[in-house]
Amino acid sequence: MFELIVGLGNIGEKYINNRHNCGFQVIDHIVSYLNLTLNKDSHTGSFFTKHTVNNNKVIFLKPNSFMNLSGQTIRKFCNFYKIDSKNILIVHDELDLDIGVIRLKRSGGHAGHNGIRDCINNLGNEFCRLRVGIGRPKFQTVADYVLSDHTNDEYMSLKKVFEFTVSKFDDFFNFEFEDLQKVFNGYKLKL
């Protein structure tokens, strides 16, 4: 189903555990689970690896750009590897979902997410999204909140979401999209 699974995030050590880097964190969990190694792409400088599931080839990608420019990098990568945007799943943080909630959807708006805005501007609106809830800030600006690290409690909840995503990885290639939505959109965090 998906030829390319992209995690959104910001590059650099200081951003690794930021709320805004949930996309990178999901990719890291999947790559680790599959015992794969991310390599640097000579065309875009991004980090990627390839895998085969049920004779379906899939590429995992972490763009080597800041979040707000990630669409440009993904477009260059897709142009080189001849990947159509409707075969892309982009994993990203979502303020409008509580921590521990994930949702899978096809197309839609950017809801103020600048990484998704750049993806839409560069790829069109046909790609799918796996939205990882980080909740809204109570006492910080949105920018300060998303560029802050997860609290320990938040990370423990998100780790369960990441592990659930990894456990359902094969479903991406065995289920139709609507059935896959039922799997992910029905997920309830067990506390």
N, C-alpha and C positions, 0 to 999 in steps of 0.2 A: 504493500500500500504506500508507505512512505519511502522515498529514495534518500531523503536528507532529513536528519533530526538535528536542529540547531538549538543550542542553549544561549540565551542572551545574558550578558554581564559586562562588567568593566574590567579591562586588563590591568594588571599590576597587583603586587603583593598586598597593598593596603586595602584592596577591595574584596579580597577572597571571601571573607565571611560576612560581607554586606547583604542586607535584605535584597538589594537590587540584583544580586548575583545568583539568585535561585536557579536560573536557567543553566548557568555554568555548573552549579552544584549537582543538578539532576544528571547532566551529561557525565560528570565525574563519577557519580555513583554507578551509572549504567556501564561505563567503560571499565571501571574496576570490577564489577560483577562479571563481565564477559572476559576478563583478563586481557584486555586490549591495551595498546599504548597509543597515546595521541602523538602525532608527528606534525612537523611544521610544513604547511603547504607553500611551495616555492612561488606560487602565483599571487597569493593574497597575504602570506605571513600568518594565516590562521592555523589553528590546531585542529587536526582531524584524524579520523581513523575509519577504516572500512570493515564491514562485517557481513556475513551471509546468514540469513534465517530462512529455512524452507525454500532454498533456491532464490530467495529475494535478496538483492544486494542493498545495503543501507550504509550511508555515510553519517557519522556523527561529527558535528562541527562546533567549535568555539571560536567565533570571529575575533581576530586580533585587532580590535578597534574599540573605541569607547562606545558605550551603549547607544548614544544618540546618532552614531554613524554606522551602526551594525548592518542596516539594510544595504548600504553601498557595498560593504564587504561581501555580504551573502550574494548579492547580485553578481559580482565579479566571479565568485566561486561557482555559482550556478551556470553562468555563461560559459566558463571553461569546461565544466563537467557535463554540460547539456542537461540540466535538471529543470523541469518545468515547475513553476511555483505551486501548482496544485498538488504536487507530490512532496511538499515540505511541511514538516511539523516544527513549529517554533515554541520553545519552552521559555516562559518568562514569569516574573513576579507579578502579582495582581493585588493592588490596594483594595479593590472592591470586594474581595473575598477574605473571610476570616482565616487566620492561621489554622492549618490543618484541613482546609477545603481546597479541592482541585476541580477544575472544569475543563472539558475538552470541547472545542467548538471549531467550526469552519467559518472563515471570513469574519466580518464585523468591523467595527471602528477601532480606534486606538485608545479611547477612554483616557486621554491625557498621558499615555505611556509613550515617551519620546522614542524609545527603541522600536516599538511597534509602529509608531508614526513613520519612522524612517524606512522600516520594512515595507509598509504599504506604499510609500512614495517610490520605492525602488523595485518592488516585486509585484505590485498590484495587490488585490485583496482576496486572492483565491487560496492562500496558504491556510493551514490549520494551526490552532494554538492549543497548547496545554498550559493553562493558567494556574499558577501556584499561589494560593492566598497568603498574603503577609499582613493583612489587616491595615486599618488606617491609624495614623498617629493620633495620640491624645494631646500631647503637649509639645510636639515639634512641628516644624514645617515639613511638608512632604519631602522636599529635597534632603533635608537633614536626616529624616527618618529612613528613607531608602538607602542612603549612603552611610548608615550606621550598621554596626554588626548586629546579628541576631543576639538576643539575650539567651542564656543557657536554656531556659524553659521553651522559648520559641524554637531553638535549634532542635531540642529533643522532639518536639511535635513535628517539625519539618522533616527530621530524619525518618520518622515513620511514614510520612508522605513519600519521601524519596525511595524508601525501601518498598513501599506498595507499588510505586511506578516501576521499579526494577522487577518486582515479582510478576508484573503483568506485561512485561516487555514483549514476549512472544505473541500476545494477543494483538499487537499492532499488525501482525502479519497473518493472523488467523481469523479475525473478525471483520465484518463490514463496519464502516464508520459509525453508523447509527447504533450498532450493538456495542462498539467500543465506547461510545459516549455513555451508554448505560453503565458500563463497568466503572468508568472514571467519575462520572457525575453522580453516581450513587455511593461513592466512597464516603465513609464516616470514620473520622479519627477515633480510635479506641484509646481512651486516656487511662 
